[in-house]
């Protein structure tokens, strides 16, 4: 492990910044775009999800609104919307000519049907608390005055309503009601959406094939990340499941895949030397160490404080990203407009102080098990580095290497002591705080169970004033320093490598691959 750490720290840290989008040429249609994902999708209902599932399903389904590359919210399935003067009523106009893959027109009744289904507690949509009043925002009614108009009525003005609708992770997209059988359950592997691609074939454990939906009518607004035009050019998209990182690189260099999302920082120069195009920008996906504060040992805040002092987050960030990213312990990314150096405050790296805190806590060498996996190389290497640092500070730290599916299931059930983990991008700090905050008694995925913190988070959504929101985020970070409910490490840079035959491809801070607007020269 020591040689690995030294090797990563000694790796070349220089990386030329690529333009966020590749040079534009005249688009051409046809061909198959092959994209690597490192694990299979979990389902097609949008409820049983992970990052790969989100990426694939957002090619098939559409949310009402989506994020632009500059992190503002733009049109998607809804071509326009109006907000009432009191800020409590949002009236959306559906895109003219929008149809599902089975030929049915998309109507406001379909939007309401999806909303009702999502908000049914029986379906266990993890985003229900964001809309039922638990976190301040409550959708009180959804009206459908005509087939192309849908009206959402809120309990109060809210700065994040559109952002929540656009959330990639929430999968609040609109699906055909015919995805559900007579028994009210989602038909296994059904995926009738309204997006630019439709599901062609899913060979589990191998690939997911999508086919261009020729009846799709894109918006006139230029494409930008998840908003605007979703004009598809390739005939087919194949998401190829390649778990091993080295095998994925080999496949890219051999022309077996066209797009390799999430290229390791240390491999950038090698990819360029092989003729690949490398695109990069600062990211918003937060890499963190999860702490189960209900655990008998970790319920002691002194133990958690000792862990914070034992871990050098800057060393881990430099090692893992080849010097591209710095340590960032807060839920406010350096790519965010709300960021300043106050969000870098954190207990100093001080192994001696960690040992002293362990003595104060009466620590007797009880084992601390760090769950990780080898599917995500970063999670595994972060766990290895963390284990070494904790051991040096007097902890009895042990690795518990699981397969990714088992680790994710443990996360969802709260069954862990410590986990090496990563959150996919949330494009507003309130969304990231909303992901980690909650009542552990009802939401096992909540990492920070604090009524005071939840109250501040709720206020951050209720106000639209940027300075007030930033002040609230700073208060939240100060509380996090005291509570240490999670150990933030760094934000993954967004780095993708693509074949020189691929044109129109772009990266953005949220990282999710988009296959519309992309074509191949041959």
Secondary structure, 3 states (H helix, E strand, C coil): CHHHHHHHHHCCCCCCCCCCECCCCCCCCCCEEEEEECCCCCCCCCCCCCHHHHHHHHHHCECCEEECCCCCEEECCEEEEEECCCCCEEEEEECCCCECCCCCECCHHHHHHHHHHHHCHHHCCCCHHHCECCCCCEEEEEEEEECCEEEEEECCCCCCHHHHHHCCCCCCCECCHHHECCCCCECCCCCCCCCCEEEEEEECCCEEEEEECCCCCCCCCCCECCECCCCCCCCEEEEEECCCHHHHHHHHHCCCCCEECCCCHHHHHHHHHCCCEEEEEEEEEEEEEEECCCCCCCCCHHHHHHHHHHCCHHHHHHHHHCCCCCECCCCCCCCCCCCCHHHHCCCCCCHHHHHHHHHHHCCCCCEEEEEEECCCHHHHHHHHHHHHHHHHCCCEEEEEEECHHHHHHHHHHCCCCEEEEEECCCCCHHHHHHHHECCCCCCCCCCECCHHHHHHHHHHHHCCCHHHHHHHHHHHHHHHHHHCCEEEEEEEEEEEEECCCEECCECCCCCCCCCCCCEECC
